[in-house]
């Protein structure tokens, strides 16, 4: 098996693992911010409540951007989309929402944990997003097709 086939399999496993992580984190965030976090939010000062609500939206935004990016990568790996199409700006990860340290410090522990986890997942995914331009630039379409066929059979 060639290095590129091994790299393709490793990449696919990485994308799949990140996808599972993102979906689990999205479910955990939804459960917390919809249910458990409501009680904690009500105990906060009015401005901290607003910040809490804003951060819940930022977590959701980060996670949905990561999930959309990962689905694009899965489509490329499955041969449903050319790798060059994944470089279109509308399919790239983009700039994440910023979380202010002071606002984060005022939040309940579980909210801080979810915010931090979403930031870290986004950071790791952004590294892959940046690296894909290098991979696509040095991979010819014919070589890519041959590698996908080798993996499939």
C-alpha positions as CSV (number, residue, x, y, z in Angstrom):
1,X,0.0,0.0,0.0
2,X,1.4,3.4,-0.9
3,X,1.9,6.3,1.4
4,X,-0.9,8.3,-0.1
5,X,-3.4,5.5,0.4
6,X,-2.3,5.2,4.1
7,X,-2.5,9.0,4.5
8,X,-6.0,8.9,2.9
9,X,-7.2,6.3,5.4
10,X,-5.7,8.1,8.3
11,X,-7.3,11.4,7.1
12,X,-10.6,9.7,6.8
13,X,-10.4,8.2,10.3
14,X,-9.4,11.6,11.7
15,X,-12.3,13.3,9.9
16,X,-14.7,10.6,11.2
17,X,-13.4,10.9,14.7
18,X,-13.7,14.7,14.7
19,X,-17.3,14.4,13.3
20,X,-18.3,12.1,16.1
21,X,-16.6,14.4,18.7
22,X,-18.4,17.4,17.1
23,X,-21.8,15.7,17.2
24,X,-21.4,14.6,20.8
25,X,-20.3,18.0,21.8
26,X,-23.3,19.6,20.0
27,X,-25.7,17.3,21.8
28,X,-24.0,18.0,25.1
29,X,-24.2,21.8,24.5
30,X,-27.8,21.6,23.4
31,X,-28.8,19.6,26.4
32,X,-26.9,22.0,28.8
33,X,-28.0,25.3,27.3
34,X,-31.6,24.2,26.7
35,X,-32.1,22.5,30.1
36,X,-29.5,22.4,32.9
37,X,-27.9,25.8,32.0
38,X,-31.2,27.6,32.3
39,X,-31.2,27.4,36.0
40,X,-27.6,28.5,36.3
41,X,-28.2,31.4,33.8
42,X,-31.1,32.7,36.0
43,X,-28.7,33.0,38.9
44,X,-26.4,35.3,37.0
45,X,-26.4,39.1,37.0
46,X,-28.4,40.6,34.1
47,X,-25.3,41.4,31.9
48,X,-23.8,38.0,32.7
49,X,-27.1,36.4,31.5
50,X,-26.8,38.2,28.2
51,X,-23.2,37.1,27.9
52,X,-24.3,33.5,28.7
53,X,-26.9,33.6,26.0
54,X,-24.4,35.0,23.5
55,X,-21.8,32.4,24.4
56,X,-24.4,29.6,23.9
57,X,-24.9,30.9,20.4
58,X,-21.2,31.2,19.7
59,X,-20.8,27.5,20.8
60,X,-23.5,26.5,18.4
61,X,-22.0,28.6,15.6
62,X,-18.6,27.1,16.1
63,X,-19.9,23.6,16.2
64,X,-22.2,24.0,13.2
65,X,-19.3,25.4,11.1
66,X,-17.1,22.5,12.1
67,X,-19.8,20.0,11.3
68,X,-20.5,21.5,7.9
69,X,-16.7,21.6,7.1
70,X,-16.4,17.9,8.2
71,X,-19.4,16.9,6.1
72,X,-17.7,18.6,3.1
73,X,-14.5,16.6,3.8
74,X,-16.5,13.4,4.0
75,X,-18.1,14.2,0.6
76,X,-14.6,14.7,-0.9
77,X,-13.4,11.4,0.6
78,X,-16.4,9.6,-0.8
79,X,-15.7,11.0,-4.2
80,X,-19.0,13.0,-4.2
81,X,-17.1,16.3,-4.5
82,X,-13.8,17.2,-6.1
83,X,-11.2,18.3,-3.5
84,X,-10.8,21.6,-5.3
85,X,-14.5,22.4,-4.7
86,X,-13.9,22.1,-0.9
87,X,-11.5,25.1,-1.3
88,X,-14.4,27.4,-2.3
89,X,-14.7,30.1,0.4
90,X,-18.3,29.1,1.1
91,X,-17.0,25.6,2.1
92,X,-14.1,26.7,4.2
93,X,-14.2,27.0,7.9
94,X,-13.8,30.7,8.1
95,X,-13.3,32.9,11.2
96,X,-14.8,31.7,14.5
97,X,-16.8,33.9,16.9
98,X,-14.6,35.4,19.6
99,X,-15.2,34.7,23.3
100,X,-14.1,37.4,25.7
101,X,-12.0,36.1,28.6
102,X,-13.9,38.3,31.2
103,X,-17.3,37.1,30.0
104,X,-16.1,33.5,30.1
105,X,-14.7,33.8,33.6
106,X,-18.2,34.9,34.9
107,X,-19.9,31.8,33.6
108,X,-20.8,28.6,35.4
109,X,-18.2,25.9,35.3
110,X,-20.0,23.6,32.8
111,X,-20.7,26.5,30.4
112,X,-17.0,27.4,30.5
113,X,-16.1,23.8,29.8
114,X,-18.4,23.7,26.8
115,X,-17.1,27.0,25.4
116,X,-13.5,25.9,25.8
117,X,-14.2,22.5,24.2
118,X,-15.9,24.2,21.2
119,X,-12.9,26.6,20.8
120,X,-10.4,23.7,21.0
121,X,-12.4,21.6,18.4
122,X,-12.6,24.6,16.1
123,X,-8.9,25.3,16.5
124,X,-8.0,21.7,15.6
125,X,-10.4,21.7,12.6
126,X,-8.9,25.0,11.4
127,X,-5.5,23.4,11.3
128,X,-6.9,20.8,8.9
129,X,-8.7,23.4,6.9
130,X,-5.5,25.3,6.4
131,X,-3.6,22.2,5.5
132,X,-6.0,21.1,2.8
133,X,-4.8,23.8,0.4
134,X,-1.4,22.3,0.5
135,X,-2.7,18.8,-0.2
136,X,-5.0,19.8,-3.1
137,X,-2.2,21.9,-4.6
138,X,0.1,18.9,-5.0
139,X,-2.4,16.2,-5.8
140,X,-3.5,15.8,-9.4
141,X,-7.1,14.9,-10.1
142,X,-6.0,11.7,-11.9
143,X,-3.8,10.6,-9.0
144,X,-6.6,11.4,-6.5
145,X,-9.0,9.2,-8.5
146,X,-6.5,6.3,-8.6
147,X,-6.0,6.6,-4.9
148,X,-9.7,6.5,-4.2
149,X,-10.1,3.4,-6.4
150,X,-7.2,1.7,-4.6
151,X,-8.8,2.3,-1.2
152,X,-12.2,1.2,-2.5
153,X,-10.9,-2.1,-3.8
